[in-house]
Amino acid sequence: MSRLFEGQFIHLLALCALIGATAAVAQLPQMTQGELWGLTATTWLWIALGSAVAHQVYVWAVWRAELHYEAVTRLLGAKGFRIFQLIFAVLGLSRFSIVALAVANRDQLAIPAFLRWPMAVLFIVLAGYLFYSVIRYFGFDRAAGLDHFDTDIRDAPLVDQGIFRFTSNGMYIYGFLILWVPGLILQSPAALVAAGFQHLYIWVHYFCTEKPDMEFIYGDD
């Protein structure tokens, strides 16, 4: 059980700190303005945050259960990874509720066009290159954690093409830049705060879940 919960106390502390900081900022008047489809901007903010938490807790629970106990494949057989991957994708896409948040809370900032548009374009280009590199060189199966399920994939060489020539953490550094774009374009402080939460929180996942798992799978080197 110690393997299952390795790093998760720090995960919980970091999550509480992030939620507490967000809750404090969420009281600012600009953060509460607007609504979409009958839901207030505040509600959309917590939906955007909740989707990130649900996604990352789900990944932790399934990865660790499979890695240390083969619980998923014992229960679901050869289809276990595909079922996990489907839910993984749905939860991942739910993070884009940040777009609805940005629409609900739009025009609550005055970001000069000469700043927000170049930043938005730069973030789109970097994130686009990351996703291209995943599709072309890495594959969605490995990105979803196939090495937790399939021991054969652990012998595959490290990817050093595309954006991975520059960093092994391209998804966390560049992929999450796409979440900043709605808030920038629509000048939504709530969406920018949600993007900041998600971008910080994915690094909590890296240090508390993924990094220990990689050390277990591939060794400390």
N, C-alpha and C positions, 0 to 999 in steps of 0.2 A: 504493500500500500504506500510505502514511502516513495517509490518510483512514480506512482500515479499522481501524487500530490507534490512532487518536487517542484519548487519554485512558485507554488500557488499561493502561499501565504504572502509573498511579496506582490504577486499578481493582485490579490485582494486588497492589500494596502494601497497599491498604486491606483487601482480602480476607484476605491473610496475617495482618494485624494482628487482624482480627476472629476468625479461626479460632484464632490463638494465644491470644487472651484467653479465648475460649470453652473451649479445651482446658484451660487452667489452672483455670478455674472448675469445669469438669466433674469435677475430682478431689475436690471437696467431698463428704462423705458423703451429704448430703441429695440430691445430684444423681444418685447412682448407685442409689438405692433403687427397687425395684419392677420389674415386668415385665408384658408383655402379649403373648399369643399366642406365648409361647416366646422373645420377644425382650426383652432387658434395656432398662431406661430409657436407658442410655448408647447402645445401638444405635439406639433411636428418636430420641434427640437428634441423632445424626449423620445419620439419614435425613431429619429435618426440616431440618437445615442443608443437606444435599446437594441436597434438592429446590429450595431457593432458589437455590443456586449454579447448578444445571442450568438452571433457568428463565431466569435473567438472562444467563448465558453464551450460551444459545440465542438469546435476543432480540438480544443484541449482534451475534452472528455473522450472523444472517439479515437484520436491519435494515441493517447496514453493507454486506453483500454485495449486497443489492437496491438500496439507495440509490445506491451508487457504481458498481456494475457490472451492475445488473439481472440478477444471476445466477439468482435464483429464477424469475423469469418467463421467462428464456431457457431454463431447464431444464424447467419445469413448465407454462409457458404461462399462460393466463388463470386456471387453477385454483391457481396458486402461492400467492396470498394465503390462500385457504380452507384449503389444506393446512397452511400455516404457522399459521393461526389455530387449527386443530384441535389441533395439537401444543402451541401456546401455552396453550390452555385446559387440556389434560391436565396439563401441567407446573405451571400455576398452581394447579390443584386439588390437586396432590400436596403443596403447601405445608401443606394441612390435615392432613397426618400429625402435625402438632403436637397434634391432638386425641388421637391414640393415645399420644403421648408424655405428655400430661397425665394420661391414665387410668393409664398404667403407673407414673407417678411421683407419684400423687395423695397428698394429706394429709401432705406433708413440710414444710409451713409452717403457721404459726398466724396467718393473716390474719383479723383481726376481721370478723365478718359485716357490721357497719355500714360497713366500708370496701370490702370486695371486691364486695358485691352492687351498691351504687350505682355503683361504677366500672365493673363489668361491664355494667350497664344503660346507662350513659352511652356506653360504647364501642360497644355494639350499636346504639344510636340514631344515633350519628354515622356509623358505618359504613353502617348501613341507609340513611340519607339520602344518603350518597355514592353507593351502588349504585343507588338510585332515580334520582338525578340523571344518572348515566351512562346508564341505560336510557331515561329520559324525554327528555333533552336532548342527550346527547353521542353515544351509540351505542357498541356494543362494537367495531365495526370501527375507528373512530377511536381508541378506547382501546388496541387491539392494534397500532396503528401503520400504519393504512391509507395515511397520507400518505407513507410510505416506498415504497409500491408504485404509488399512483395520483396522478399530478400534478394531476388535476382537484380532488381533495379539498383541495388546498393553498389553493384560493381560497375555501373555506368560511369563514364568519365565526367569530370566536372565540365560544365559549359563555360566556355570563355569566348563566345562569339556574340555579336550584337552588343547590346548594352552591358552584357555580362563581362565584356572585356574590361570594363571600368570598375565594376563593383559586383560582389556576389549577393548584395542585398538590393537589387534593382527594384523589386516590387515595393519594398517598404520606403525606399528613398524617392523613387520616381513615380511608381504606380499610383500612390495615394495623392499625388499632386492634382489628379483629375477631380478630386473631391473639393478642392478649393475654387474651382472654376465657377460653379453656379453662384456662390456668394460674391465673387469678384464682379462678374458680369451684371448681376442683379442688385449689387450693392446692399447685400443682406448681412448685417452683423451676426444674426443668429446662425446663418449658414456657415459663416467663417468660423465662428466658435465651434460649431459641430465638426467642421473639417479639421480644426486644430485638435479637438478631442480624439477623433478617429485616427489622425496621423500619429499622435502621441501614444494612443492606446495600442496601435499595432506594434510599436516598439516594446511595449510591455509584453505582448505575446511573444515577440522574438526572444527577449532575454529570459523570460520565465517559462516558456514552453518549447519553442522551436530550438533554441540553442542547446538546452540540456538534452533534448531528443537527438539532435545531430551528434553530440558528443557520445551519447550512448550507442548510436547506430554506427558511426564512422570512427569512433575513438577520439581522444582529446586533440589529436593533431589536426 
